[in-house]
Amino acid sequence: MITVAVIGCGYWGPNLIRNFVQFPGVRMKTAVDLNLERLRHIAQLYPGVHTTTQADDVFQDPEIDAIMIATPVTTHHPLARKGLMAGKHILVEKPMAASTAEAQELVQLATDRDLVLMAGHTFLYTAAVNKIKELISSGELGHIYYISTTRVNLGLFQEDINVVWDLAPHDISILNYVLGSEPETVAAQGQAYIQSDIEDVAFLHLTYPGDIIAHTHVSWLNPDKIRRITVVGSKKMLVYDDVSTTEKIRVYDKGVTVQPHYDTFGEFQLSYRFGDIYTPRLDDNEPLKNECQHFVHCIQRGERARSDGHSGLAVVHVIEKACESIRRNGEQLPLRSTGELTKRGAGQ
Ligand SMILES: NC(=O)c1ccc[n+]([C@@H]2O[C@H](COP(=O)([O-])OP(=O)(O)OC[C@H]3O[C@@H](n4cnc5c(N)ncnc54)[C@H](O)[C@@H]3O)[C@@H](O)[C@H]2O)c1
């Protein structure tokens, strides 16, 4: 039996509580929020769950093994830090922390104490993203040329973080996961049109090993909701449309090949291939349920999580540098790998 607590019962926290209440072998003991209204709401839904405004209650409770943190980003590090210091396994919502230095410290604490630290990169637990990873690693798409991602809609404007911190963690975590690598550079441009100094639109340009480029467009200022990822490979291409309910992934047997031999420009020929388009079948399990089950599994087996602290750190580092690039008018900045960032003594 694993006993858990959730800190933060706003929009997202109750989804975590709903899942943990249903898991056999898990006791969802305590819900924490500073807002009494939110706690009353949880108490009504789940009378068996103890509620408190004091996060220290769960850090000091010897019965609690693991804590999920679904509070605003700036509170992630102080809460996760206290939890790890108290010997608790921690799942922190995305982005794992508000800076590279904060994320580095959390990874170090979890490593030193042999605790599970997991970042809430929910998309890594979707059937669609795992299918994309499978199609890339099996070689079906060929050599990957580039990936473009679009995550835009109208709202929800945040007051404490810009659109890069809010939305891009999803895309960066997906890109790193499906490519099995981390970007080497980032360049970004963004603008704060509605709220002063809080960018509501941004374009990120990333380079990955193997000449792969990735482009990410995030915005709270767009007329329609688009959640789309296009992967272009040398053999096939795919489009992942997360808004679609029936055809989330379409694989296109399309491509272009240069004829191997030519002597003059007149003989230069490209051959275009327009083959079949197919839609792979995907399981429709709730991604958050998969994520929560994975967290429990990793605690029980002492395994490293798919979206472990290193993956949380990698994402935070890219976001931090992307924001720095925005301030420097789109300058391309080098990124450090998580290997470098987690070497003992590796400062900012
Ligand atoms: N994985 C996902 O797909 C996903 C989706 C939505 C939100 N999130 C993440 O979840 C986190 C919370 O987002 P949200 O939309 O639920 O925000 P929210 O503002 O709706 O809720 C945050 C809650 O935390 C409480 N809180 C703030 N500081 C606290 C503290 N020190 N101790 C206890 N409670 C505290 C607030 O009172 C509020 O009820 C964010 O990091 C966000 O990025 C993740």
The ligand as a Tripos MOL2 file, in Angstrom:
@<TRIPOS>MOLECULE
LIG
   44    48     1     0     0
SMALL
NO_CHARGES

@<TRIPOS>ATOM
      1 N1          0.1070   18.0750  -17.3420 N.am      1 LIG1
      2 C1         -0.8100   18.8550  -17.8490 C.2       1 LIG1
      3 O1         -1.3270   18.6050  -18.9350 O.2       1 LIG1
      4 C2         -1.2620   20.0580  -17.0860 C.ar      1 LIG1
      5 C3         -2.4930   20.6580  -17.3600 C.ar      1 LIG1
      6 C4         -2.8610   21.7800  -16.6150 C.ar      1 LIG1
      7 C5         -2.0140   22.2840  -15.6410 C.ar      1 LIG1
      8 N2         -0.8200   21.6790  -15.4360 N.ar      1 LIG1
      9 C6          0.1130   22.2150  -14.4190 C.3       1 LIG1
     10 O2         -0.4550   22.0690  -13.1260 O.3       1 LIG1
     11 C7         -0.0160   23.1340  -12.2890 C.3       1 LIG1
     12 C8         -1.2440   23.8250  -11.6910 C.3       1 LIG1
     13 O3         -2.0030   24.3610  -12.7540 O.3       1 LIG1
     14 P1         -3.5570   24.7090  -12.5500 P.3       1 LIG1
     15 O4         -4.0500   25.0650  -13.9060 O.co2     1 LIG1
     16 O5         -4.2360   23.6390  -11.7690 O.co2     1 LIG1
     17 O6         -3.4410   26.0310  -11.6680 O.3       1 LIG1
     18 P2         -4.5630   26.6440  -10.6890 P.3       1 LIG1
     19 O7         -4.1640   28.0540  -10.4820 O.co2     1 LIG1
     20 O8         -5.9290   26.3320  -11.2230 O.co2     1 LIG1
     21 O9         -4.3950   25.8260   -9.3320 O.3       1 LIG1
     22 C9         -3.2890   25.9740   -8.5010 C.3       1 LIG1
     23 C10        -3.7680   25.7340   -7.0740 C.3       1 LIG1
     24 O10        -2.6240   25.7100   -6.2140 O.3       1 LIG1
     25 C11        -2.9750   26.3730   -4.9900 C.3       1 LIG1
     26 N3         -1.7310   26.8210   -4.3610 N.ar      1 LIG1
     27 C12        -0.9070   27.8310   -4.7320 C.ar      1 LIG1
     28 N4          0.1760   27.8780   -3.9240 N.ar      1 LIG1
     29 C13         0.0300   26.8850   -3.0110 C.ar      1 LIG1
     30 C14         0.8240   26.4200   -1.9240 C.ar      1 LIG1
     31 N5          1.9940   26.9910   -1.6300 N.pl3     1 LIG1
     32 N6          0.3700   25.3820   -1.2020 N.ar      1 LIG1
     33 C15        -0.8120   24.7920   -1.5050 C.ar      1 LIG1
     34 N7         -1.6090   25.1830   -2.5280 N.ar      1 LIG1
     35 C16        -1.1840   26.1990   -3.2840 C.ar      1 LIG1
     36 C17        -3.8850   27.5070   -5.4330 C.3       1 LIG1
     37 O11        -4.6970   27.9560   -4.3540 O.3       1 LIG1
     38 C18        -4.6950   26.8480   -6.5370 C.3       1 LIG1
     39 O12        -5.8890   26.2690   -6.0580 O.3       1 LIG1
     40 C19         0.8380   24.0560  -13.1750 C.3       1 LIG1
     41 O13         2.1820   23.7240  -13.0000 O.3       1 LIG1
     42 C20         0.3990   23.6960  -14.5840 C.3       1 LIG1
     43 O14         1.4160   23.9130  -15.5390 O.3       1 LIG1
     44 C21        -0.4390   20.5760  -16.1040 C.ar      1 LIG1
@<TRIPOS>BOND
     1     1     2 1
     2     2     3 2
     3     2     4 1
     4     4     5 ar
     5     4    44 ar
     6     5     6 ar
     7     6     7 ar
     8     7     8 ar
     9     8     9 1
    10     8    44 ar
    11     9    10 1
    12     9    42 1
    13    10    11 1
    14    11    12 1
    15    11    40 1
    16    12    13 1
    17    13    14 1
    18    14    15 2
    19    14    16 1
    20    14    17 1
    21    17    18 1
    22    18    19 2
    23    18    20 1
    24    18    21 1
    25    21    22 1
    26    22    23 1
    27    23    24 1
    28    23    38 1
    29    24    25 1
    30    25    26 1
    31    25    36 1
    32    26    27 ar
    33    26    35 ar
    34    27    28 ar
    35    28    29 ar
    36    29    30 ar
    37    29    35 ar
    38    30    31 1
    39    30    32 ar
    40    32    33 ar
    41    33    34 ar
    42    34    35 ar
    43    36    37 1
    44    36    38 1
    45    38    39 1
    46    40    41 1
    47    40    42 1
    48    42    43 1
@<TRIPOS>SUBSTRUCTURE
     1 LIG1         1 GROUP 0 **** ****
